[in-house]
Amino acid sequence: MSRNQRIALLLGISGIGIAVAFFFPPIAQDPNYHNLSDRRVIGGIPNFGDVISNIAFLLVGVLGLWKLVQIREDRSRMILKQEILPFAVTFAGAILIFAGSAYYHWSPNNETLVWDRLPMTLAFMGIFSMILVERIDVKLGIVLLVPLLVLGVASVVYWQMTEQAGQGDLRPYALVQFLPVLLIPLMLWLFPARYSGARYILEMIGWFLLSKVPEFLDANIWGWTGEWIAGHSIKHCVAAAALYSLVRYLQHRQRISAESTGVGS
């Protein structure tokens, strides 16, 4: 399969994904989403576990930015300086997730949820741009970084506006979250690697998908642990572990010579 055919395949799958998402009617925010289990007030902090567990994002974001500073001149792990940009956006997004998610969980409602979701889209789109840079084309990935970030933010703004109009629609936000989860493994398979360590990218996706389990089982886990920790708090830690996989990728990846690359590397 030629390079152009592989790109066409990705575009086709993207188009199908978008068409399928908009085949269904608008998806409004479930009001029960805000009814989380951990409602303890400890040290003046409401919903204590769900607020405090966001520190995991802060730690990973700071660690990731520090790792970028350490390797920015190491051409075995960062061939071109521009490649730092998507990583920097992603880790800065993690720090903003800490602030936005803590703010939301302090007082859960649709208005504060906006500030929880906005920085998530920055991290999602930063990661997607990073894969475009490394697997398809450096210039393309960098050029698309800003439009991707705009699309991510627009998906949340669109949801907020439609929610305020009485017919909320989460479909664009769902695409921003889950379409990259589908496309990234395909890009890892279809396009040659410029660096070793692709398993850490797959590990990141695995942790992200796994984080949805404790989120769904929030109340169950709260009960199983004797009201010590709720599923949503664990979800924060697992999602932060997904971003930590990206830090590990930076730590371990090494440049692969052009001669050794191939489809599916």
N, C-alpha and C positions, 0 to 999 in steps of 0.2 A: 504494500500500500504506500503510495507516494505521500510526501509531506502535505501537499495540497488536499489530497483525499482525506488525510487524518484531520486536518483543520475543518474540512467540510463536514466530517462526521461529528466533530464536537459542536459545530454550529447547528447541525441538524438535531442533535440530541437536546441542545439548549432550546431550540425552537419548539420541539415536541413538549419539553418540560413546561415551558411557558404556556403553551396552548392547553395542556392538560390542566394546569393550575387555574386558568381563567375559564375553563369549561364548567367548573363548579360555580355555584352562586357565591356572593361575597361572604367572607367569614368574619363575623363580629367577635369582639373580645368577650369571653365567658366571664360574667361578673364574679363567679365563684373562684376564679383564678386568684383573686386577692385574699380569699379566706384560707390563709396558711395556718399551719398547726402551731408553730412556736410563737406564742403571744406573751412570753415572759418579759417582764421589765426588770432588768438587772443593772444596777449602777446608773439608773436613769435612762437606760437604752431600751426602747420598746422593741418587741419582736427580736429579742437579743441574738439568738443563734443565727437568724437569717441576715441580720445586719453585720455582726462581727465576722462571720465566715467569709465576707468579701475581702478581708485582709489578704486572703490567698491570691487574689488578682493583683493587688498592690505589690506583693512580694515578687510575683513572677514578672510583672511589668518592669519593675526596677532592675531585677536580675537580668532580664533580657536586654534592656538598654545598656547595662554595664558590660554585658558580653559583647555587644556591638562595638562599644568603645575599645575593648581589648583586641578585637580581631580586625578592625577596620583597615589596617595596613597589611594584613596577612593575605597575600595573594593566593595562597593555597586554599583559603576558605572564603574569600571574597574577591573574585577576579576583578570586577569593576566596582568602583565606589558607589555608583548609582544603585547597585543591588541592595544597599543598606536601607534605602527609603521604604520599601514595603515592610521590612522587618521593624523599622522604627515606628511606622504608623501602627503596626499590630501591637507592639509592646506599649506604646503610648495609649492605644485604645484599651489595653488591659488595665492601666492605671485609672483611666476614665471610667471603666466598668466598675472598679472599686468604688469610686465616688458616686456614680449614678445609681448603681444597684443598692448601695447602702442608703442613699436618699430615698429610693423607692420603698425599701423594706422598712424604713423608719415609719412611713405612713403609706401603706399600699393602696393605690387607686389608679385610675386610668391616666390622670394628669402626671403623677410622679413616674408611672411606668414608661412614659416617653423618654425620660432621662436615664432609665435603665437600658432601654433598647438602642438608643442612638449610639452610644460607644460600642455596643456589640457589633453594629454594622461596620464600624471602622475596623475592628479586628477581623471580621469576616472578609471584608474587601481587601484589607492589607495582605492577608494570607493568600487570597485568590490571585492578587497581582504578583505576589512573590513566586507562585507556581508558574504563572505566565512568563515571568522573567527567566526563570531557570529552565523551563522545558520548551518554550516556543520561541520567544524572541525578547531580548533584553529591552530594546527600545520600545517595543509594543507594550510590554508589561509596565514600564515606567510611564509611558504616555497615557495608558488606560487607568493608572492609579487614581487620578483625580476624578475622572468620570465615574469610576466604580464607587468611589467614596460618596459622590453626589447621589448616585442611584441608591446606595444604602441608606443615606440620610433621608432621601425622598420617600423611601418605602415606609419609614416611620412617620414622617410628616403626613403622608397620604392616609395612613391608618388613623392618625389623630384627627385629621380633618373629616374623614368619613364617619368616625365615631361621634364627633361633635354634631354632625349632620343627622345622626340617628340611624345610620346604616354603615356600621364599621366594616372595614375590609382589610383583613390581614394577609391576603394572598400575595401582594408584592413582598411583604416582610418575610413570609414563609419561603418565597423563592430566593431571597437574599441569604437566608440561612441554609437551605437544604440543596439548592441547585449546585453550589460549589462542592458540597459533600459528594455529589454524584460525579461531577466533572473532574475533580482533582485526581481521584484514582485512575480515571481514564487517561488523563494527561501523563501521569506517572508511567502508565503502561505503553502508551502510544508514542511518546517522544523520548529521545535519548537524554540521559542524565548528564549534567555538567558537574555534579558533585555526588559523592557517595553519601549514604545515610538516608535513602528514601524510606527506609523502614520507620524512621522517626515521624515522617509525615503521615504514614498510615497509622502509626500509633496515636498520633494527635487526633485523627478522625475517629479512631476507635474510642478514645476517651470522651470525645464530644458526644458520640452516639450513646455511650454508656451513661453519660450525665443525665439523659432524659429519663432513665429508669427511676432513680431516687426522686426526681422531680414529680413523676407520676405517682410514686408511692409515698408522697410527703406525709400524709396522716398515718399510713400503715407503719412506717419506720418510727414515727413519733411514739406510737403505741408500743411497738416491739422493743424500743429502747427505754421503756418506762419514763417517757417524756423527758429524755435527756438530750436527744438531738433529733431534729426533723429531717425528712428527706430533702427538702429544699436547701437546707444548709449543706448537706452532703453534696448536692448537685453543684453548688458553688465550688467546692473543693475539687470535685472531679473535672469540672470545666476548666479550672485553673491548671489542673494536671495536664489537660490537653495542650494548653499554651506552654507549659513547662517542657513538653515534648519538643516544641519548637526551639527552646533554649538548648536542649540536648542535641538537637540537630546542628545548631551552630557550633557547639562544642566539638562534635565528632566528624562533621563532614569534611571531605578533602576533595580538591579539584581532580576530576577525571580527565585524562588526556583525550583529545579529540579522536584518536585512533581507537580507543577502547569503548567509546560510546556506541549505543545501538538501541533500536526500538525495544521497549520493554525493560530497559536497564533500571 
